[in-house]
Amino acid sequence: MLERPTRRMAELIATLLQQTRAGAIVWKPTDLPGAFAYTGSNGTVVIRGPVGPILTLLQGLSIRVLDPRGDEIEQFAESVLGGGRVPELNSLFQLVVERYAEGSPLLDKLRDEVSAARA
């Protein structure tokens, strides 16, 4: 695995971050824990991060680019132990989780209940 993404992958990550911030693209949770996908007309990008506080320390983020058939074109995974963190990839993953992670409906119901409570 590479310590830094290729130039093209770094440019893709930066563009994905910009377009996600702008709300121009939509990510969807996948069947894999901590993984989200953006599907465009030319392929799919899958970003995956750690699930849970312990894994956050042990597992870095990864990004995969797939062609329309689902074949991997390029991938990059952070090397946590080697200090290979990529701030833009981290920002992208955090933004995607914040906007597109499906939370428990119970949390929403409890929030609404607490908001409606009168002292």
C-alpha positions as CSV (number, residue, x, y, z in Angstrom):
1,M,0.0,0.0,0.0
2,L,1.2,3.5,-0.8
3,E,2.1,6.0,1.9
4,R,0.5,8.8,-0.1
5,P,-2.2,8.7,-2.8
6,T,-1.2,9.1,-6.4
7,R,-1.7,12.6,-7.9
8,R,-4.9,11.6,-9.7
9,M,-6.3,10.0,-6.5
10,A,-5.4,13.1,-4.4
11,E,-7.2,15.2,-7.0
12,L,-10.2,13.0,-6.9
13,I,-10.3,13.1,-3.1
14,A,-10.1,16.9,-3.1
15,T,-12.9,17.1,-5.8
16,L,-15.1,14.7,-3.9
17,L,-14.6,16.7,-0.7
18,Q,-15.5,19.9,-2.5
19,Q,-18.6,18.5,-4.2
20,T,-19.8,16.7,-1.0
21,R,-19.5,20.0,0.9
22,A,-21.5,21.8,-1.8
23,G,-24.2,19.1,-1.7
24,A,-23.6,18.3,-5.4
25,I,-23.1,14.6,-4.9
26,V,-24.9,12.1,-2.6
27,W,-23.3,9.2,-0.8
28,K,-25.1,6.0,0.3
29,P,-24.3,3.6,3.1
30,T,-23.2,0.2,1.9
31,D,-23.7,-3.2,3.4
32,L,-20.1,-3.0,4.8
33,P,-19.8,-1.3,8.2
34,G,-18.3,2.2,7.9
35,A,-18.4,2.2,4.1
36,F,-20.2,4.6,1.8
37,A,-20.5,4.8,-2.0
38,Y,-20.9,7.5,-4.5
39,T,-22.1,6.2,-7.9
40,G,-21.7,8.3,-11.0
41,S,-22.2,7.6,-14.6
42,N,-18.6,6.5,-15.1
43,G,-18.2,4.3,-12.0
44,T,-18.4,4.2,-8.2
45,V,-16.2,5.5,-5.4
46,V,-16.3,3.6,-2.1
47,I,-14.9,5.2,1.0
48,R,-14.4,3.1,4.2
49,G,-13.4,4.0,7.6
50,P,-13.1,2.4,11.0
51,V,-16.1,1.6,13.1
52,G,-15.7,2.1,16.9
53,P,-13.2,3.9,19.0
54,I,-10.6,1.1,19.2
55,L,-10.6,0.5,15.4
56,T,-10.1,4.2,14.9
57,L,-6.7,3.9,16.4
58,L,-5.8,0.7,14.5
59,Q,-7.4,1.1,11.1
60,G,-7.0,3.9,8.6
61,L,-9.3,5.1,5.9
62,S,-9.5,3.6,2.4
63,I,-10.9,4.7,-0.9
64,R,-11.6,2.5,-4.0
65,V,-12.6,3.5,-7.5
66,L,-14.6,0.9,-9.4
67,D,-15.5,0.9,-13.1
68,P,-19.2,0.4,-14.2
69,R,-18.7,-3.4,-14.0
70,G,-17.4,-3.2,-10.4
71,D,-13.8,-3.9,-11.3
72,E,-11.3,-1.9,-9.1
73,I,-9.4,0.7,-11.1
74,E,-7.4,2.2,-8.3
75,Q,-7.4,2.2,-4.5
76,F,-5.6,3.9,-1.6
77,A,-5.5,2.9,2.1
78,E,-3.9,4.9,4.8
79,S,-1.0,3.4,6.7
80,V,-1.9,4.3,10.3
81,L,1.3,2.9,11.8
82,G,3.5,4.5,9.3
83,G,2.0,7.9,9.9
84,G,0.3,7.9,6.4
85,R,-2.8,9.9,7.4
86,V,-4.3,12.0,4.6
87,P,-6.2,15.0,6.0
88,E,-8.4,15.5,2.9
89,L,-9.5,11.8,3.0
90,N,-10.2,12.2,6.8
91,S,-12.3,15.3,6.1
92,L,-14.2,13.6,3.3
93,F,-15.0,10.6,5.5
94,Q,-16.1,12.7,8.4
95,L,-18.3,14.8,6.2
96,V,-19.9,11.7,4.6
97,V,-20.5,10.1,8.0
98,E,-22.0,13.3,9.3
99,R,-24.4,13.7,6.4
100,Y,-25.2,10.2,5.2
101,A,-24.8,7.7,8.1
102,E,-28.1,6.1,8.9
103,G,-28.6,6.6,12.6
104,S,-30.9,4.7,14.9
105,P,-34.5,5.9,14.6
106,L,-34.7,5.5,18.4
107,L,-32.2,8.4,18.8
108,D,-34.4,10.6,16.6
109,K,-37.5,9.7,18.6
110,L,-35.7,10.4,21.9
111,R,-34.4,13.7,20.6
112,D,-37.9,14.7,19.5
113,E,-39.4,13.6,22.9
114,V,-36.8,15.6,24.8
115,S,-37.3,18.6,22.6
116,A,-41.1,18.5,23.2
117,A,-40.8,18.0,27.0
118,R,-41.9,20.9,29.1
119,A,-40.3,21.7,32.4
